Amino acid sequence: MLKPYFYRNIVEAGCDEAGRGALAGPVVAAAVILPKRYRNHLINDSKKLTPHLRSELREEIISVAIAYNVAFVDNSEIDKINIFRATMKAMHLAIEGLKTKPGFLLIDGNRFFPYGNTPFRTITGGDSLFMSIAAASILAKTFRDEYMIKIHDEYPLYNWNKNKGYATLSHREAIKKHGITPYHRKSFTLSETQLLIDF
């Protein structure tokens, strides 16, 4: 089971993102504050879970969390400010929307823009170590997947219901054949040369 907290006596929020490496759609971040005594051996890095289990855990996390928030930064904003800054913006928006103010932030990854004066710790692979970060990864992933499935109906040729906007072979072939959509990230290299690379 993942660690329930970093500090016992401080209100902690775990934060993670989904969609940073996709060719289309938003980058999504979530922030979650879990009760200190909460334990769940099923919660883990969202990438290690089945879609069905992620969906079940999403409802569990929402029901037990002291506070949670999910924030989207769309592809247009990603193109304006770059993917790293867009990811940081999404994380800040997720934290800002928490109904309970955290005294400490646990951030998945190795880089973070400070959120005001709130102390934080970046943790590489944190979604496999701390329950609150893993919970955030599950919310970010499931909310983003849900959005990509929704916009798939507008542009079914790109198979977003399956690839969620990532650079699968079928997605790259669809871009070559049909061009890009208003949901694609123009700042990402979508040329034919790029598309031939095995991501």
KARAJO-V134195 format. One record per residue. N is the residue number from 1. BURIAL is b if it has 24 or more other C-alpha atoms within 12 Angstrom, else e. Layout:
BEGIN
n=N burial=BURIAL
n=N burial=BURIAL
END
This chain:
BEGIN
n=1 burial=e
n=2 burial=b
n=3 burial=b
n=4 burial=b
n=5 burial=b
n=6 burial=b
n=7 burial=e
n=8 burial=e
n=9 burial=e
n=10 burial=e
n=11 burial=b
n=12 burial=b
n=13 burial=b
n=14 burial=b
n=15 burial=b
n=16 burial=b
n=17 burial=b
n=18 burial=b
n=19 burial=b
n=20 burial=b
n=21 burial=b
n=22 burial=b
n=23 burial=b
n=24 burial=b
n=25 burial=b
n=26 burial=b
n=27 burial=b
n=28 burial=b
n=29 burial=b
n=30 burial=b
n=31 burial=b
n=32 burial=b
n=33 burial=b
n=34 burial=b
n=35 burial=b
n=36 burial=b
n=37 burial=e
n=38 burial=e
n=39 burial=e
n=40 burial=e
n=41 burial=e
n=42 burial=b
n=43 burial=b
n=44 burial=b
n=45 burial=b
n=46 burial=b
n=47 burial=b
n=48 burial=e
n=49 burial=b
n=50 burial=e
n=51 burial=e
n=52 burial=e
n=53 burial=e
n=54 burial=b
n=55 burial=b
n=56 burial=e
n=57 burial=b
n=58 burial=b
n=59 burial=e
n=60 burial=e
n=61 burial=b
n=62 burial=b
n=63 burial=e
n=64 burial=e
n=65 burial=b
n=66 burial=b
n=67 burial=b
n=68 burial=b
n=69 burial=b
n=70 burial=b
n=71 burial=b
n=72 burial=b
n=73 burial=b
n=74 burial=b
n=75 burial=b
n=76 burial=b
n=77 burial=b
n=78 burial=b
n=79 burial=b
n=80 burial=e
n=81 burial=e
n=82 burial=e
n=83 burial=b
n=84 burial=b
n=85 burial=e
n=86 burial=b
n=87 burial=b
n=88 burial=b
n=89 burial=b
n=90 burial=b
n=91 burial=b
n=92 burial=b
n=93 burial=b
n=94 burial=b
n=95 burial=b
n=96 burial=b
n=97 burial=b
n=98 burial=b
n=99 burial=e
n=100 burial=e
n=101 burial=b
n=102 burial=b
n=103 burial=b
n=104 burial=b
n=105 burial=b
n=106 burial=b
n=107 burial=b
n=108 burial=b
n=109 burial=b
n=110 burial=e
n=111 burial=e
n=112 burial=b
n=113 burial=b
n=114 burial=e
n=115 burial=b
n=116 burial=e
n=117 burial=e
n=118 burial=e
n=119 burial=e
n=120 burial=b
n=121 burial=b
n=122 burial=b
n=123 burial=b
n=124 burial=e
n=125 burial=b
n=126 burial=b
n=127 burial=b
n=128 burial=b
n=129 burial=b
n=130 burial=b
n=131 burial=b
n=132 burial=b
n=133 burial=b
n=134 burial=b
n=135 burial=b
n=136 burial=b
n=137 burial=b
n=138 burial=b
n=139 burial=b
n=140 burial=b
n=141 burial=b
n=142 burial=b
n=143 burial=b
n=144 burial=b
n=145 burial=b
n=146 burial=b
n=147 burial=b
n=148 burial=b
n=149 burial=e
n=150 burial=e
n=151 burial=b
n=152 burial=b
n=153 burial=e
n=154 burial=e
n=155 burial=b
n=156 burial=e
n=157 burial=b
n=158 burial=b
n=159 burial=b
n=160 burial=b
n=161 burial=b
n=162 burial=e
n=163 burial=b
n=164 burial=b
n=165 burial=b
n=166 burial=b
n=167 burial=b
n=168 burial=b
n=169 burial=e
n=170 burial=e
n=171 burial=b
n=172 burial=b
n=173 burial=e
n=174 burial=b
n=175 burial=b
n=176 burial=e
n=177 burial=e
n=178 burial=e
n=179 burial=e
n=180 burial=b
n=181 burial=b
n=182 burial=e
n=183 burial=b
n=184 burial=b
n=185 burial=b
n=186 burial=b
n=187 burial=e
n=188 burial=b
n=189 burial=e
n=190 burial=b
n=191 burial=e
n=192 burial=e
n=193 burial=e
n=194 burial=e
n=195 burial=b
n=196 burial=e
n=197 burial=e
n=198 burial=e
n=199 burial=e
END
